[in-house]
Amino acid sequence: MNRISLKNTVAVLLLPLFLLSSCNDGDLDIERVDLSESDISSCDTFGETGIIFKAAESEALILKLPTNFLRNRATTDSIESLIPGSSELYYRFFNGEVDNNYFCSTITPATPSVEKEITATGGIVRAATTAKADGTGFNHGIRIHGAVLQNEAGESIIEDEFYLGTFSTSPESADLDITYANTVSYCNDTLLYKTGTTGDGKGVAIVLDLEEGMLLDQVTEEDTLRTSTIGTGSRVFFHIFNGAVPDDYFCMEERPGTPEEQAVYEATQGEVTISTTENGENNGYVHQINFARMMLLDNQDRRLVPANSALGLLTTGSSEEEDTP
């Protein structure tokens, strides 16, 4: 069994071998604890409690973070939280095998029971966040520096640094109850948008600043898409207004004072894809415009547009010639 045992008491923690900083009247018999095959887990209440844990056989590590610590935002530098203080770290040893059900039950099960619990008296939690490439959420790499545990005999065990693991989160939907227009509005080859109205009467618009050369009156080959990377080639914005948006709003040279824009958000990653077909004989071309692996969130980290969704269909380039007298 993966366990660190002390002759006087029990003090178990984490993946690496801990260093003894002090001892009292007995030698410490330390073995290596290996939780490397255990994933970081949480319960549905993570957003309210900030609790994540790793469990293996009869051992568990529990880390309680501030509820807004792991945000659905990529970080340029790692963020920190102190132990004790804003975060708490515990080690528990049970008298039987423990699993996720133990931590996520509404009522704590009678078995297994906790034989020992040791609370960390020092340390720093550091987390670095990256967006998942598929646009579904974010990965948070969590490390703990300078973790200090003290047993009942006053003996301290210190670990300079260890990697707890990667914890994933997914943004919730903003759920604005939007009814969109049936068509995509078209100002020119690089400015397209679709408007809508929320359940409470606000106006919204998804605006696509399209990379040049993407919207061509040429049929795309089967299973071939024109693709533009969001952020480097194309940009996608989500606008919120205090009233309905006129159909030609973004094509106007001078926009009216109403409706008033309340917020605008920009996608941070993803792709725009376009497939083009002929719209019947001499009737131009139909472009299917989609978003893939896109991350477009509001300032509360809620998703405004699904990661994979359609902007819609756009018809251009009618080749039907007008009759001449």
C-alpha positions as CSV (number, residue, x, y, z in Angstrom):
1,M,0.0,0.0,0.0
2,N,1.3,3.5,-0.9
3,R,1.8,5.0,2.5
4,I,4.2,7.0,4.5
5,S,4.3,5.6,8.0
6,L,5.8,7.2,11.2
7,K,6.6,5.1,14.2
8,N,5.0,7.6,16.5
9,T,2.0,8.7,14.3
10,V,1.0,8.8,10.7
11,A,1.9,11.6,8.3
12,V,1.4,11.0,4.6
13,L,1.6,13.4,1.7
14,L,1.9,13.6,-2.0
15,L,3.9,12.1,-4.8
16,P,7.6,12.9,-4.0
17,L,9.6,11.9,-0.9
18,F,9.3,14.6,1.7
19,L,12.3,15.9,3.6
20,L,12.3,15.8,7.4
21,S,12.9,19.3,8.8
22,S,12.6,18.3,12.5
23,C,11.9,15.3,14.7
24,N,11.3,14.6,18.4
25,D,11.9,11.3,20.0
26,G,11.7,8.7,17.2
27,D,13.0,8.0,13.8
28,L,10.6,8.5,10.9
29,D,10.0,5.5,8.7
30,I,9.2,7.2,5.4
31,E,8.1,5.5,2.2
32,R,7.1,7.1,-1.0
33,V,3.5,7.9,-1.7
34,D,2.5,7.5,-5.3
35,L,-0.7,9.2,-6.5
36,S,0.6,9.8,-10.0
37,E,-2.0,7.5,-11.5
38,S,-4.9,9.3,-9.8
39,D,-6.6,12.1,-11.5
40,I,-7.7,15.3,-9.9
41,S,-11.4,15.1,-9.2
42,S,-14.2,17.4,-8.0
43,C,-17.9,17.3,-7.4
44,D,-20.7,19.2,-9.1
45,T,-20.4,21.7,-6.3
46,F,-16.9,22.8,-7.2
47,G,-18.1,26.2,-8.3
48,E,-19.5,26.8,-4.8
49,T,-16.9,25.0,-2.7
50,G,-13.6,25.2,-4.7
51,I,-12.7,21.7,-3.5
52,I,-10.6,19.3,-5.6
53,F,-9.1,16.0,-4.5
54,K,-7.0,13.0,-5.4
55,A,-7.9,9.6,-3.9
56,A,-6.0,6.3,-4.2
57,E,-6.9,3.2,-2.2
58,S,-7.2,4.5,1.4
59,E,-5.4,7.9,1.0
60,A,-6.7,11.2,-0.2
61,L,-5.4,14.7,-0.7
62,I,-7.9,17.5,-0.5
63,L,-7.2,21.1,-1.7
64,K,-9.7,23.8,-1.0
65,L,-9.2,26.8,-3.3
66,P,-11.0,30.2,-3.4
67,T,-14.1,29.8,-5.4
68,N,-13.0,32.3,-8.1
69,F,-9.3,31.1,-8.2
70,L,-9.5,28.8,-11.3
71,R,-11.2,31.0,-13.9
72,N,-12.1,30.1,-17.4
73,R,-9.4,32.4,-18.8
74,A,-5.9,31.7,-20.0
75,T,-3.2,33.1,-17.8
76,T,0.1,34.7,-19.0
77,D,1.7,34.1,-15.6
78,S,0.8,31.7,-12.9
79,I,-1.6,32.8,-10.2
80,E,-1.0,32.2,-6.5
81,S,-3.0,31.4,-3.3
82,L,-1.5,31.0,0.2
83,I,-1.7,28.0,2.5
84,P,-3.2,28.4,5.0
85,G,-5.3,31.5,4.3
86,S,-7.1,31.7,1.1
87,S,-6.4,28.0,0.4
88,E,-6.3,24.9,2.6
89,L,-4.6,21.5,2.0
90,Y,-5.3,18.3,3.9
91,Y,-4.1,14.7,3.9
92,R,-6.5,12.0,5.1
93,F,-5.9,8.3,5.7
94,F,-9.0,6.1,5.9
95,N,-9.6,2.7,7.3
96,G,-10.7,1.4,3.9
97,E,-10.7,2.2,0.2
98,V,-12.1,5.6,-0.6
99,D,-13.5,6.9,-3.9
100,N,-15.2,10.0,-5.4
101,N,-18.5,9.0,-4.0
102,Y,-17.3,9.5,-0.5
103,F,-16.5,13.2,-1.2
104,C,-19.5,13.9,-3.4
105,S,-22.3,12.3,-1.3
106,T,-24.8,14.7,0.3
107,I,-24.4,12.9,3.6
108,T,-20.8,11.7,4.4
109,P,-20.8,7.8,4.3
110,A,-20.2,6.0,7.6
111,T,-17.5,3.9,5.9
112,P,-14.7,4.2,5.4
113,S,-13.9,6.4,8.3
114,V,-11.0,8.9,8.7
115,E,-8.2,7.5,10.8
116,K,-5.8,10.5,10.5
117,E,-6.2,14.0,9.0
118,I,-3.2,16.3,8.8
119,T,-3.6,20.0,7.8
120,A,-0.9,21.9,5.9
121,T,0.5,24.8,7.9
122,G,2.3,26.4,5.0
123,G,2.7,26.5,1.3
124,I,1.7,28.4,-1.9
125,V,-0.6,27.1,-4.6
126,R,0.4,28.1,-8.1
127,A,-1.8,27.5,-11.2
128,A,-1.3,28.2,-14.9
129,T,-4.3,28.1,-17.2
130,T,-4.4,27.3,-20.9
131,A,-7.4,26.9,-23.2
132,K,-8.1,23.5,-24.7
133,A,-7.4,23.4,-28.4
134,D,-10.9,22.0,-29.1
135,G,-12.6,25.0,-27.5
136,T,-14.4,22.9,-24.9
137,G,-12.8,24.5,-21.8
138,F,-9.5,25.2,-19.9
139,N,-6.7,23.1,-18.3
140,H,-5.3,24.3,-15.0
141,G,-1.9,23.0,-14.1
142,I,-1.5,23.1,-10.4
143,R,1.7,23.1,-8.4
144,I,2.2,23.5,-4.6
145,H,5.4,25.1,-3.3
146,G,6.8,24.9,0.2
147,A,4.0,22.6,1.6
148,V,4.5,22.0,5.3
149,L,2.6,19.3,7.3
150,Q,3.0,18.8,11.0
151,N,2.1,15.6,12.8
152,E,0.7,15.3,16.3
153,A,4.3,15.0,17.7
154,G,5.2,18.4,16.3
155,E,7.3,16.8,13.5
156,S,7.3,18.8,10.2
157,I,7.5,17.4,6.8
158,I,8.4,19.8,4.0
159,E,8.2,19.5,0.2
160,D,9.8,22.3,-1.8
161,E,7.6,21.8,-4.9
162,F,5.3,19.1,-6.3
163,Y,3.0,19.0,-9.3
164,L,-0.5,18.1,-8.1
165,G,-1.8,17.6,-11.7
166,T,-4.1,19.1,-14.3
167,F,-7.7,20.1,-13.5
168,S,-10.1,21.0,-16.2
169,T,-13.1,23.3,-16.2
170,S,-15.7,24.3,-18.9
171,P,-17.5,27.6,-19.2
172,E,-21.2,27.7,-18.6
173,S,-23.6,29.1,-21.2
174,A,-24.7,32.7,-20.8
175,D,-28.2,31.4,-21.8
176,L,-29.5,34.7,-23.2
177,D,-32.4,33.0,-24.9
178,I,-31.6,34.6,-28.3
179,T,-33.7,34.5,-31.4
180,Y,-31.4,35.1,-34.4
181,A,-32.3,36.5,-37.8
182,N,-32.7,33.8,-40.6
183,T,-30.0,35.4,-42.8
184,V,-26.4,36.6,-42.6
185,S,-26.0,40.3,-43.3
186,Y,-23.3,41.2,-45.8
187,C,-21.5,44.6,-46.0
188,N,-18.5,43.5,-48.1
189,D,-16.2,40.5,-48.5
190,T,-14.7,41.0,-45.1
191,L,-17.6,42.3,-42.9
192,L,-20.5,39.9,-42.1
193,Y,-22.9,39.7,-39.2
194,K,-26.0,38.2,-37.8
195,T,-28.4,40.0,-35.4
196,G,-30.7,38.7,-32.8
197,T,-32.9,39.6,-29.8
198,T,-32.7,38.2,-26.3
199,G,-35.5,37.0,-24.2
200,D,-35.6,40.3,-22.3
201,G,-35.6,42.5,-25.4
202,K,-31.9,43.3,-25.8
203,G,-30.3,43.3,-29.2
204,V,-27.2,41.2,-30.0
205,A,-25.0,40.7,-33.0
206,I,-22.3,38.2,-34.0
207,V,-19.9,40.2,-36.2
208,L,-17.3,38.5,-38.4
209,D,-14.3,40.5,-39.5
210,L,-13.3,38.0,-42.2
211,E,-9.8,37.4,-43.5
212,E,-9.4,38.6,-47.1
213,G,-9.6,36.0,-49.8
214,M,-11.9,33.7,-47.8
215,L,-15.2,34.7,-49.4
216,L,-14.8,33.7,-53.0
217,D,-17.3,33.0,-55.7
218,Q,-15.7,29.7,-56.4
219,V,-17.0,26.2,-55.5
220,T,-15.0,24.4,-52.8
221,E,-14.0,20.9,-53.6
222,E,-15.8,18.1,-51.8
223,D,-14.6,17.7,-48.2
224,T,-12.4,20.8,-48.6
225,L,-13.0,24.0,-46.6
226,R,-11.6,27.4,-46.6
227,T,-10.2,27.9,-43.1
228,S,-9.1,31.1,-41.2
229,T,-7.7,31.1,-37.7
230,I,-9.5,33.4,-35.3
231,G,-7.2,36.0,-33.8
232,T,-4.5,36.0,-36.6
233,G,-6.6,35.8,-39.8
234,S,-10.2,36.6,-38.8
235,R,-11.8,38.2,-35.7
236,V,-15.2,37.4,-34.2
237,F,-17.1,39.8,-31.9
238,F,-20.3,39.6,-29.9
239,H,-22.2,42.9,-29.3
240,I,-25.0,43.5,-26.8
241,F,-27.3,46.5,-27.2
242,N,-30.1,47.9,-25.1
243,G,-32.6,47.4,-27.9
244,A,-33.2,45.7,-31.3
245,V,-30.4,46.1,-33.9
246,P,-31.4,47.4,-37.3
247,D,-30.8,45.0,-40.1
248,D,-28.2,47.2,-41.9
249,Y,-26.6,48.6,-38.7
250,F,-23.0,47.5,-39.2
251,C,-23.1,48.6,-42.9
252,M,-24.1,52.2,-42.0
253,E,-21.5,54.9,-42.5
254,E,-23.0,56.8,-39.6
255,R,-24.7,54.6,-37.0
256,P,-27.7,56.0,-35.0
257,G,-27.5,56.8,-31.4
258,T,-30.0,54.1,-30.6
259,P,-29.8,51.3,-29.7
260,E,-26.9,51.9,-27.4
261,E,-24.1,49.4,-27.2
262,Q,-23.8,48.0,-23.7
263,A,-20.9,45.5,-24.2
264,V,-18.7,43.9,-26.8
265,Y,-16.6,40.7,-26.4
266,E,-14.1,39.2,-28.8
267,A,-13.3,35.5,-29.5
268,T,-9.9,34.4,-28.2
269,Q,-9.4,31.3,-30.3
270,G,-11.0,29.1,-33.0
271,E,-11.4,28.8,-36.7
272,V,-13.8,30.2,-39.4
273,T,-14.6,27.6,-42.1
274,I,-16.4,28.3,-45.4
275,S,-17.8,25.8,-47.9
276,T,-19.1,27.2,-51.2
277,T,-21.6,25.6,-53.7
278,E,-23.4,26.9,-56.7
279,N,-26.9,28.3,-56.1
280,G,-28.5,26.8,-59.1
281,E,-27.9,27.8,-62.7
282,N,-26.8,31.4,-63.0
283,N,-28.0,32.3,-59.5
284,G,-24.6,32.8,-57.8
285,Y,-23.0,31.0,-54.9
286,V,-24.1,29.9,-51.4
287,H,-21.5,30.0,-48.7
288,Q,-21.9,28.0,-45.5
289,I,-20.0,29.8,-42.7
290,N,-19.2,28.0,-39.5
291,F,-17.2,28.4,-36.4
292,A,-15.1,25.6,-35.0
293,R,-13.3,25.2,-31.6
294,M,-14.2,28.8,-30.8
295,M,-13.9,30.4,-27.4
296,L,-16.1,33.5,-27.0
297,L,-16.9,34.4,-23.4
298,D,-18.3,37.4,-21.5
299,N,-16.7,39.1,-18.5
300,Q,-18.3,36.5,-16.2
301,D,-16.5,33.6,-18.1
302,R,-19.8,32.4,-19.6
303,R,-19.9,31.2,-23.2
304,L,-21.8,33.5,-25.6
305,V,-21.5,31.4,-28.7
306,P,-21.0,27.6,-28.8
307,A,-17.5,26.3,-29.6
308,N,-18.8,24.7,-32.8
309,S,-21.7,26.5,-34.5
310,A,-22.9,28.0,-37.7
311,L,-23.0,31.7,-38.5
312,G,-25.3,30.8,-41.4
313,L,-25.7,30.8,-45.2
314,L,-24.8,33.7,-47.4
315,T,-25.6,34.0,-51.1
316,T,-23.4,36.2,-53.3
317,G,-22.3,36.7,-56.9
318,S,-25.5,36.2,-58.9
319,S,-24.4,35.8,-62.6
320,E,-27.9,36.3,-64.1
321,E,-27.6,39.1,-66.7
322,E,-30.2,41.8,-66.9
323,D,-32.3,42.0,-70.1
324,T,-31.4,44.9,-72.3
325,P,-33.9,46.8,-74.5
